[in-house]
C-alpha cells in the first residue's frame, strides 16, 4: 500500500470496514497542537470525508490547564462529542486538565 494522503487513507479504511459491517470504526489521527493549522485542516477534511457518528478528543493530562486552549482549537475544527483525558495518575497536572 503506497497511499500517503491521510484523508484518502481514512476514507478507504472507513469504506472497507463499513462494507464488512463493522460496528465500531476508529480513525486515529496524529497528534495536534493548537498552532498547527495545517494539521487541524487535515483533521477537518478527514472528519468531513468520513462523516463520523462521534468525534472524541483524546488529550494527555500532563498539559494541565493548557488543555483548555487545545480543546478549543480542536472544537473549532470538528464537532467534538466526547473527551478522554489520559494519564490522570501520572502527575498533579491532571486536575488542571479537568478544570480546563
PyMOL commands that place a pseudoatom at each C-alpha (Angstrom):
pseudoatom trace, name=CA, resn=UNK, resi=1, chain=A, elem=C, hetatm=0, pos=[0.000, 0.000, 0.000]
pseudoatom trace, name=CA, resn=UNK, resi=2, chain=A, elem=C, hetatm=0, pos=[1.583, 3.255, -1.134]
pseudoatom trace, name=CA, resn=UNK, resi=3, chain=A, elem=C, hetatm=0, pos=[-1.051, 5.923, -0.399]
pseudoatom trace, name=CA, resn=UNK, resi=4, chain=A, elem=C, hetatm=0, pos=[0.276, 8.789, 1.721]
pseudoatom trace, name=CA, resn=UNK, resi=5, chain=A, elem=C, hetatm=0, pos=[-2.711, 11.175, 1.835]
pseudoatom trace, name=CA, resn=UNK, resi=6, chain=A, elem=C, hetatm=0, pos=[-4.254, 10.808, 5.330]
pseudoatom trace, name=CA, resn=UNK, resi=7, chain=A, elem=C, hetatm=0, pos=[-7.713, 11.795, 4.076]
pseudoatom trace, name=CA, resn=UNK, resi=8, chain=A, elem=C, hetatm=0, pos=[-7.706, 9.145, 1.332]
pseudoatom trace, name=CA, resn=UNK, resi=9, chain=A, elem=C, hetatm=0, pos=[-6.361, 6.526, 3.729]
pseudoatom trace, name=CA, resn=UNK, resi=10, chain=A, elem=C, hetatm=0, pos=[-9.124, 7.290, 6.243]
pseudoatom trace, name=CA, resn=UNK, resi=11, chain=A, elem=C, hetatm=0, pos=[-11.854, 7.219, 3.587]
pseudoatom trace, name=CA, resn=UNK, resi=12, chain=A, elem=C, hetatm=0, pos=[-10.634, 3.926, 2.108]
pseudoatom trace, name=CA, resn=UNK, resi=13, chain=A, elem=C, hetatm=0, pos=[-10.383, 2.347, 5.555]
pseudoatom trace, name=CA, resn=UNK, resi=14, chain=A, elem=C, hetatm=0, pos=[-13.808, 3.507, 6.702]
pseudoatom trace, name=CA, resn=UNK, resi=15, chain=A, elem=C, hetatm=0, pos=[-15.416, 2.399, 3.416]
pseudoatom trace, name=CA, resn=UNK, resi=16, chain=A, elem=C, hetatm=0, pos=[-13.824, -1.031, 3.700]
pseudoatom trace, name=CA, resn=UNK, resi=17, chain=A, elem=C, hetatm=0, pos=[-14.916, -1.575, 7.294]
pseudoatom trace, name=CA, resn=UNK, resi=18, chain=A, elem=C, hetatm=0, pos=[-18.444, -0.316, 6.588]
pseudoatom trace, name=CA, resn=UNK, resi=19, chain=A, elem=C, hetatm=0, pos=[-18.711, -2.869, 3.765]
pseudoatom trace, name=CA, resn=UNK, resi=20, chain=A, elem=C, hetatm=0, pos=[-17.642, -5.516, 6.272]
pseudoatom trace, name=CA, resn=UNK, resi=21, chain=A, elem=C, hetatm=0, pos=[-20.455, -4.335, 8.593]
pseudoatom trace, name=CA, resn=UNK, resi=22, chain=A, elem=C, hetatm=0, pos=[-18.144, -3.412, 11.453]
pseudoatom trace, name=CA, resn=UNK, resi=23, chain=A, elem=C, hetatm=0, pos=[-19.998, -1.993, 14.446]
pseudoatom trace, name=CA, resn=UNK, resi=24, chain=A, elem=C, hetatm=0, pos=[-17.165, 0.273, 15.522]
pseudoatom trace, name=CA, resn=UNK, resi=25, chain=A, elem=C, hetatm=0, pos=[-14.565, 2.020, 13.376]
pseudoatom trace, name=CA, resn=UNK, resi=26, chain=A, elem=C, hetatm=0, pos=[-11.875, 4.146, 14.995]
pseudoatom trace, name=CA, resn=UNK, resi=27, chain=A, elem=C, hetatm=0, pos=[-9.889, 6.607, 12.887]
pseudoatom trace, name=CA, resn=UNK, resi=28, chain=A, elem=C, hetatm=0, pos=[-6.912, 7.804, 14.910]
pseudoatom trace, name=CA, resn=UNK, resi=29, chain=A, elem=C, hetatm=0, pos=[-5.229, 10.943, 13.618]
pseudoatom trace, name=CA, resn=UNK, resi=30, chain=A, elem=C, hetatm=0, pos=[-1.735, 12.042, 14.538]
pseudoatom trace, name=CA, resn=UNK, resi=31, chain=A, elem=C, hetatm=0, pos=[-1.319, 14.412, 17.459]
pseudoatom trace, name=CA, resn=UNK, resi=32, chain=A, elem=C, hetatm=0, pos=[-2.272, 18.033, 17.017]
pseudoatom trace, name=CA, resn=UNK, resi=33, chain=A, elem=C, hetatm=0, pos=[-1.025, 21.251, 18.558]
pseudoatom trace, name=CA, resn=UNK, resi=34, chain=A, elem=C, hetatm=0, pos=[-3.193, 24.364, 18.548]
pseudoatom trace, name=CA, resn=UNK, resi=35, chain=A, elem=C, hetatm=0, pos=[-0.608, 26.218, 16.456]
pseudoatom trace, name=CA, resn=UNK, resi=36, chain=A, elem=C, hetatm=0, pos=[-0.519, 23.637, 13.653]
pseudoatom trace, name=CA, resn=UNK, resi=37, chain=A, elem=C, hetatm=0, pos=[-3.244, 24.989, 11.377]
pseudoatom trace, name=CA, resn=UNK, resi=38, chain=A, elem=C, hetatm=0, pos=[-2.438, 22.588, 8.529]
pseudoatom trace, name=CA, resn=UNK, resi=39, chain=A, elem=C, hetatm=0, pos=[-2.926, 19.552, 10.779]
pseudoatom trace, name=CA, resn=UNK, resi=40, chain=A, elem=C, hetatm=0, pos=[-6.254, 20.869, 12.040]
pseudoatom trace, name=CA, resn=UNK, resi=41, chain=A, elem=C, hetatm=0, pos=[-7.337, 21.423, 8.432]
pseudoatom trace, name=CA, resn=UNK, resi=42, chain=A, elem=C, hetatm=0, pos=[-6.332, 17.850, 7.640]
pseudoatom trace, name=CA, resn=UNK, resi=43, chain=A, elem=C, hetatm=0, pos=[-8.379, 16.619, 10.600]
pseudoatom trace, name=CA, resn=UNK, resi=44, chain=A, elem=C, hetatm=0, pos=[-11.365, 18.668, 9.422]
pseudoatom trace, name=CA, resn=UNK, resi=45, chain=A, elem=C, hetatm=0, pos=[-11.045, 17.108, 5.970]
pseudoatom trace, name=CA, resn=UNK, resi=46, chain=A, elem=C, hetatm=0, pos=[-10.858, 13.590, 7.432]
pseudoatom trace, name=CA, resn=UNK, resi=47, chain=A, elem=C, hetatm=0, pos=[-13.970, 14.263, 9.501]
pseudoatom trace, name=CA, resn=UNK, resi=48, chain=A, elem=C, hetatm=0, pos=[-15.840, 15.771, 6.560]
pseudoatom trace, name=CA, resn=UNK, resi=49, chain=A, elem=C, hetatm=0, pos=[-14.896, 12.879, 4.264]
pseudoatom trace, name=CA, resn=UNK, resi=50, chain=A, elem=C, hetatm=0, pos=[-15.630, 10.034, 6.701]
pseudoatom trace, name=CA, resn=UNK, resi=51, chain=A, elem=C, hetatm=0, pos=[-18.715, 11.548, 8.374]
pseudoatom trace, name=CA, resn=UNK, resi=52, chain=A, elem=C, hetatm=0, pos=[-18.176, 10.049, 11.846]
pseudoatom trace, name=CA, resn=UNK, resi=53, chain=A, elem=C, hetatm=0, pos=[-21.020, 9.421, 14.283]
pseudoatom trace, name=CA, resn=UNK, resi=54, chain=A, elem=C, hetatm=0, pos=[-18.826, 10.629, 17.135]
pseudoatom trace, name=CA, resn=UNK, resi=55, chain=A, elem=C, hetatm=0, pos=[-15.586, 12.604, 17.375]
pseudoatom trace, name=CA, resn=UNK, resi=56, chain=A, elem=C, hetatm=0, pos=[-13.598, 12.006, 20.557]
pseudoatom trace, name=CA, resn=UNK, resi=57, chain=A, elem=C, hetatm=0, pos=[-10.920, 14.440, 21.692]
pseudoatom trace, name=CA, resn=UNK, resi=58, chain=A, elem=C, hetatm=0, pos=[-8.171, 12.491, 23.486]
pseudoatom trace, name=CA, resn=UNK, resi=59, chain=A, elem=C, hetatm=0, pos=[-5.658, 14.519, 25.473]
pseudoatom trace, name=CA, resn=UNK, resi=60, chain=A, elem=C, hetatm=0, pos=[-2.782, 13.831, 27.814]
pseudoatom trace, name=CA, resn=UNK, resi=61, chain=A, elem=C, hetatm=0, pos=[-3.443, 15.339, 31.232]
pseudoatom trace, name=CA, resn=UNK, resi=62, chain=A, elem=C, hetatm=0, pos=[0.204, 16.374, 31.554]
pseudoatom trace, name=CA, resn=UNK, resi=63, chain=A, elem=C, hetatm=0, pos=[-0.575, 19.572, 29.631]
pseudoatom trace, name=CA, resn=UNK, resi=64, chain=A, elem=C, hetatm=0, pos=[-2.617, 20.764, 32.606]
pseudoatom trace, name=CA, resn=UNK, resi=65, chain=A, elem=C, hetatm=0, pos=[-4.657, 23.925, 32.118]
pseudoatom trace, name=CA, resn=UNK, resi=66, chain=A, elem=C, hetatm=0, pos=[-3.263, 24.322, 28.602]
pseudoatom trace, name=CA, resn=UNK, resi=67, chain=A, elem=C, hetatm=0, pos=[-5.845, 21.635, 27.815]
pseudoatom trace, name=CA, resn=UNK, resi=68, chain=A, elem=C, hetatm=0, pos=[-8.460, 24.376, 27.551]
pseudoatom trace, name=CA, resn=UNK, resi=69, chain=A, elem=C, hetatm=0, pos=[-6.737, 26.110, 24.630]
pseudoatom trace, name=CA, resn=UNK, resi=70, chain=A, elem=C, hetatm=0, pos=[-6.030, 22.788, 22.953]
pseudoatom trace, name=CA, resn=UNK, resi=71, chain=A, elem=C, hetatm=0, pos=[-9.651, 21.663, 23.330]
pseudoatom trace, name=CA, resn=UNK, resi=72, chain=A, elem=C, hetatm=0, pos=[-10.894, 24.987, 21.926]
pseudoatom trace, name=CA, resn=UNK, resi=73, chain=A, elem=C, hetatm=0, pos=[-8.655, 24.646, 18.860]
pseudoatom trace, name=CA, resn=UNK, resi=74, chain=A, elem=C, hetatm=0, pos=[-9.862, 21.081, 18.355]
pseudoatom trace, name=CA, resn=UNK, resi=75, chain=A, elem=C, hetatm=0, pos=[-13.517, 22.075, 18.745]
pseudoatom trace, name=CA, resn=UNK, resi=76, chain=A, elem=C, hetatm=0, pos=[-13.153, 24.854, 16.165]
pseudoatom trace, name=CA, resn=UNK, resi=77, chain=A, elem=C, hetatm=0, pos=[-12.091, 22.268, 13.580]
pseudoatom trace, name=CA, resn=UNK, resi=78, chain=A, elem=C, hetatm=0, pos=[-14.533, 19.423, 14.197]
pseudoatom trace, name=CA, resn=UNK, resi=79, chain=A, elem=C, hetatm=0, pos=[-17.680, 18.754, 16.199]
pseudoatom trace, name=CA, resn=UNK, resi=80, chain=A, elem=C, hetatm=0, pos=[-16.402, 17.159, 19.402]
pseudoatom trace, name=CA, resn=UNK, resi=81, chain=A, elem=C, hetatm=0, pos=[-18.864, 14.799, 21.065]
pseudoatom trace, name=CA, resn=UNK, resi=82, chain=A, elem=C, hetatm=0, pos=[-16.703, 13.354, 23.853]
pseudoatom trace, name=CA, resn=UNK, resi=83, chain=A, elem=C, hetatm=0, pos=[-13.401, 13.850, 25.661]
pseudoatom trace, name=CA, resn=UNK, resi=84, chain=A, elem=C, hetatm=0, pos=[-10.936, 11.311, 27.046]
pseudoatom trace, name=CA, resn=UNK, resi=85, chain=A, elem=C, hetatm=0, pos=[-8.208, 12.539, 29.400]
pseudoatom trace, name=CA, resn=UNK, resi=86, chain=A, elem=C, hetatm=0, pos=[-5.312, 10.106, 29.715]
pseudoatom trace, name=CA, resn=UNK, resi=87, chain=A, elem=C, hetatm=0, pos=[-2.533, 9.636, 32.289]
pseudoatom trace, name=CA, resn=UNK, resi=88, chain=A, elem=C, hetatm=0, pos=[-4.508, 11.174, 35.154]
pseudoatom trace, name=CA, resn=UNK, resi=89, chain=A, elem=C, hetatm=0, pos=[-2.476, 9.160, 37.649]
pseudoatom trace, name=CA, resn=UNK, resi=90, chain=A, elem=C, hetatm=0, pos=[0.897, 10.329, 36.366]
pseudoatom trace, name=CA, resn=UNK, resi=91, chain=A, elem=C, hetatm=0, pos=[1.213, 13.799, 37.881]
pseudoatom trace, name=CA, resn=UNK, resi=92, chain=A, elem=C, hetatm=0, pos=[-0.502, 16.689, 39.613]
pseudoatom trace, name=CA, resn=UNK, resi=93, chain=A, elem=C, hetatm=0, pos=[-1.398, 18.478, 36.368]
pseudoatom trace, name=CA, resn=UNK, resi=94, chain=A, elem=C, hetatm=0, pos=[-4.357, 16.134, 35.853]
pseudoatom trace, name=CA, resn=UNK, resi=95, chain=A, elem=C, hetatm=0, pos=[-6.529, 18.420, 37.972]
pseudoatom trace, name=CA, resn=UNK, resi=96, chain=A, elem=C, hetatm=0, pos=[-5.651, 21.344, 35.732]
pseudoatom trace, name=CA, resn=UNK, resi=97, chain=A, elem=C, hetatm=0, pos=[-6.710, 19.361, 32.691]
pseudoatom trace, name=CA, resn=UNK, resi=98, chain=A, elem=C, hetatm=0, pos=[-10.031, 18.533, 34.350]
pseudoatom trace, name=CA, resn=UNK, resi=99, chain=A, elem=C, hetatm=0, pos=[-10.690, 22.136, 35.319]
pseudoatom trace, name=CA, resn=UNK, resi=100, chain=A, elem=C, hetatm=0, pos=[-9.967, 23.277, 31.766]
for i in range(1, 100): cmd.bond("trace and resi %d" % i, "trace and resi %d" % (i + 1))
show_as sticks, trace
zoom trace
